[in-house]
Every structure is written in C-alpha cells, then in structure tokens.
Amino acid sequence: MASLPTLRKRKPKASALGSGRVKKRLRAQNKKLLQWLDSWLAAPDDRDESWWEDFEADLEGHRVTFRPTQTG
C-alpha cells in the first residue's frame, strides 16, 4: 500500500497555558515561557502547504536527536 502524503488540517490553535492547568503551582519561568508560547501560537501561519511538505521531507532525510551533552 502506497503511503499517502500528510494533510495538514488547520485547527484553531489552543492556549499553551491550557484550561485545566493549575497556574498557582507553575514557577515564574514556566509561566513566562507558556505566555511566550501563547503569543507564538497566536501568530498566523504564512507558509503554504508545499513549504510544509518540503519541511517534512527534509526532516525525513535529516533526523535530529537531542541528547545531553557529553563531558569528559
């Protein structure tokens, strides 16, 4: 069976802070980061579908793994 291209359906962006999160228990740094994420999520996506397809193809060819740095 041939693989089908991924179709990106534009869903309304949710809030990074979330409605169920207990905000009192978050550290100030985390609140600041989540506020930044909310502002980033609010920005419109000006990339067309072909850009996202090229991006996904590039990710397939160039896998990235994040690991802790080795000191030694």
Helices and strands as residue ranges (DSSP letters): G 23-25, H 28-42, H 49-61
